[in-house]
């Protein structure tokens, strides 16, 4: 991942945390529902990894949000 985009990855991760907590899910529960490893959810939330469209769409399905909502970064 390019360093210039690090802040955007972190903002995306914060949105995943926000919507996960809104659904009252743990990282493990989200990981199981999205069929990914819990450590991958952790890395996403910390902005440490890029995310494939497949995972984004699955997260949206589980969290009951649109992709736009996950990418709607707060200032």
C-alpha positions, -999 to 999 in steps of 0.1 A, spaced: 0 0 0 13 35 -8 21 56 22 3 85 7 -30 66 11 -24 55 47 -48 81 61 -76 69 38 -70 33 48 -72 43 85 -104 63 79 -120 33 61 -110 11 91 -126 35 115 -158 33 96 -157 -5 98 -152 -2 135 -181 22 138 -206 1 119 -194 -31 136 -200 -16 170 -233 -2 159 -244 -38 151 -229 -49 185 -205 -74 169 -171 -84 180 -142 -86 155 -145 -124 157 -183 -123 150 -178 -100 121 -150 -122 108 -171 -153 110 -201 -137 93 -179 -122 65 -159 -154 61 -125 -139 68 -100 -143 95 -103 -122 127 -68 -110 123 -77 -96 88 -106 -77 103 -82 -63 129 -58 -52 102 -86 -36 81 -98 -17 112 -63 -5 119 -58 6 83 -29 -19 78 -41 -37 47 -60 -31 15 -94 -47 11 -107 -65 -20 -141 -56 -34 -153 -91 -24 -145 -84 12 -160 -48 10 -192 -61 -4 -194 -89 22 -187 -64 50 -215 -42 36 -239 -72 36 -231 -82 72 -230 -46 85 -262 -36 66 -245 -6 50 -238 5 15 -202 8 1 -208 45 0 -213 45 38 -181 27 44 -162 52 22 -180 83 37 -151 96 57 -157 120 85 -134 151 86 
